[in-house]
Amino acid sequence: MRHSLAVILLLTLTACSLLEPLPDGTNQPSLLSAEELYDQAKTEMNDGNYSTAVTLFEKLQSRYPYGRYAQQALMETAYANYKQGEAEAAISAADRFIKQYPNHPHIDYIYYVKGLANFGGEVSLLKSLGGQDPTERDPKAAQNAFASFKDLVTRFPNSKYAPDSRLRMQYLVNALAKYEVHVARYYLRRGAHIAAVNRAQGVLTQYPNSPSTRDALEIMVRGYDAMGMTDLRDDAKRVLAKNTAAGETAPDEPIAGKSWWQFWK
């Protein structure tokens, strides 16, 4: 009997605590409807409280796994994680959304957020090289960002996110080409001439319209010369001279006169 009374008392206290409002006067999440929980999470996100917003969005998905609010909450989770710098969590949420709702009317937006999350991981690709061995850097984030943006512009060419995605793709191409040139120069300085030439050739084949093609040709000239391959050296020189005379270079930034970070929002 005493045990039963203790259980009843515990349940009563728990129920009372659940009915108490939060310090800010709002209802506790456990008592909110899907719409109310979503609105509360959106308010937190609009105020810049992304971590709290993610927690509430995830609670919504757990408590109300079906319906439009669950879909929207997963979409918002991807964006909120991106905004707070949690790239992996943002990409994971975006991938889950794409898998669960492939025909959602705003699926293009999710591809865009996924690209942005990967794009953020690319920012330090060149900045942090310094004296570090550039071959130790991993350009995978830049490659993944390019793939996400490419998916968007290929699947949804008329999306409102397509123009900005194309600009970012151009920047990523140029950044990846620069990275390859950094690696090629690293090999050249250390006397690994074959490796240097191979990386430089990769720039010409993979990123033929980037500004780095001229640097790649110069590396090839130096590499072939060091190996005594005069015919290949002279061929590279002719191509370099022709390109220099033509003065054809691809833009190094998404829009002339604007730096890439103006598009990273």
Secondary structure, 3 states (H helix, E strand, C coil): CHHHHHHHHHHHHHHHHHHCCCCCCCCCHHHCCHHHHHHHHHHHHHCCCHHHHHHHHHHHHHHCCCCHHHHHHHHHHHHHHHHCCCHHHHHHHHHHHHHHCCCCCCHHHHHHHHHHHHHHHHCHHHHCCCCCCHHHCCCHHHHHHHHHHHHHHHHCCCCCCHHHHHHHHHHHHHHHHHHHHHHHHHHHHCCCHHHHHHHHHHHHHHCCCCCCHHHHHHHHHHHHHHCCCHHHHHHHHHHHHHHHHHCCCCCCCCECCECHHHHCC
